[in-house]
Amino acid sequence: MKVFITAGELSGDKLGVALMRGLRALVPDIEFRGIGGPLMEAEGLNSLFPMDEINIMGIGEILREYRHLKARIRQTADAALDWQPDVVITIDLPEFSLRVARLIKAASDLRVVHYVAPTVWAWRPGRAEKMAAHVDQVLALLPFEPPFMQKAGMECDFVGHPVVTDEVANTEEAAAFRAAQGIDGPMALLLPGSRRSEIARLLPVFRDVAAHLHSARPDVRLVLPAASSVADSVREAVADWPGAPLVIDPREDADGAMKRAAFRAADVALAASGTVSLELAANATPMVIAYDMSWLSRQIIGRMLLVDTVTLVNLVSETRAVPEFIGTNCQPEPIAKAVAQVLQDPADQRAAMALTMERLGKGGPHPGDRAAQAVLNALPGHATRH
């Protein structure tokens, strides 16, 4: 069996290697070609070119690299067409992946599978119909996504979210972290994001939240796990915050053990909107979500948003247990009050987080194995290879 597979960022590389292993377990005589990162290459993929060449974020960056990106899209599609695999699997990165799929479908009837459904349930639902013109099957990470894809004309399988397989610290490791840092009272994580633009916009808000919280609860210790790209900026910014916040720098935490222990040890977290809410849920850490954006983005996204919450724990659990403060509501005083309330009574959130992890596949087959089986079940001549 021949599988052409592409990934363009670290999260996609992680999904890709799990899928490759799942496919190899079901079909030992399998060959892979395509694009991937170090994990997929270690599994036997000889990447056409370095994965980071296509991991381009932002309109300005895409425009600057447009010619190069367009050439890589053409090169990738041609490589798949020349090889004639049994299936083409593109992982996330829709700006690249769906253009490759379009070129492949325009020149062949090769089966195309896209791994990670677009967030059409949140905004721009028309993306699903456009995608259906050149994608046969979608592998979804969230349990409520298949109906949206199927309505647009694609096969779609929920295969589980990779967060259910992420390593988490145990209670002993969490206790050891607290002891090492001298934390014997309540502990709050502050997670203002990993991008410089997020840090610039959210840290001032989080600073004021910290001041309100410290005034009301001086016994709460603040801990900020920072991304390596912004760790220095975060450390400098929090130097004069009340309560002497602890910054976890990944450059000093090579295996991530300290960050994992902090997630497990925390009593509450204030986090930017995003998949971090699922990481917190995996650790049973109650949370408050806050996020802001530029005025223009507020106007555009506010008009296009189709849901009343952007927090994945709320969406997956079908509750509104996690308080969120988005856009103009991202104000320090109400956020601080919500953090204090969640710290005092986290029971409702714990139930919602447990339900979320169950619905995302915790305790079931590995998402990579489920994804592999879904690909084979829909592929003529291979569905019986269990």
ABEGO torsion letter per residue (X at the ends): XBBBBBBABAAAAAAAAAAAAAAAAABABBBBBEBBBAAAAAAGBBBABBAAAABBBEAAAAAAAAAAAAAAAAAAAAAAAAAGBABBBBBEGAAAAAAAAAAAAAABABBBBBBEBBBAAABGAAAAAAAAAABABBBBABAAAAAAAAAAGBBBBBAEBAAAABBBBBAAAAAAAAAAAGBABBBBBBBAEABAAAAAAAAAAAAAAAAAAAAABAABBBBBBBBAAAAAAAAAAAAABBGGBBBBBAAABAAGAAAAAAAAABABBBBBBEAAAAAAAAAGBBBBBBBBBBAAAAAAAAAABABABABAAAAAAGBAABBBBBEAABBAAAAAAAAAAAAABAAAAAAAAAAAAAAAGBGBBBAAAAAAAAAAAABBGAAABX
